Amino acid sequence: MARKPKFASTITFDGPFFEKDPTKTFRQNIRELMDEIAAAGESDVKAQLQQGQGDRYPLGMGLGRVSMHVVGRTKNLSGKRWAVTAIVSPRTAGMSPKQAVKVMAAASYLEDTTGAFKRSARRVRKASKLNDLTEGM
């Protein structure tokens, strides 16, 4: 009886994911991508909060303290790097407890009324860079 040939696969390290620096490890490439995502998310949320919505007041005016404190990050509050996570949130470091509560309350109100953080998360998930992450592997 004839033997079936063994399945042979090859992996080529080219494609959009490896264009920047193919000498980096997979984890280093992911971390660099997460840094880019955090920065893009931060600027997107800030732009949405500072934009006005039709005849409504510009959100950055009355509640501007929120957009001033929005930060995209890939580290926890103590400074430890996350493996593959990026978030965008208001940062209250250095504020008094009273100021921090005001900023977080305003951020909660803005998220309920505008959905700026959720909208940015959807945009990041739909980004072509994430969809092509493993192309060519």
Secondary structure, 3 states (H helix, E strand, C coil): CCCCCCCCCCCCCCCHHHCCCCCCCHHHHHHHHHHHHHHHHHHHHHHHHHCCCCCCCCHHHHCHHHHHCEEEECECCCCCECCCCCEEEECCCCCCHHHHHHHHHHHHHHHHHHCHHHHHHHHHHCCHHHHCCCCCC
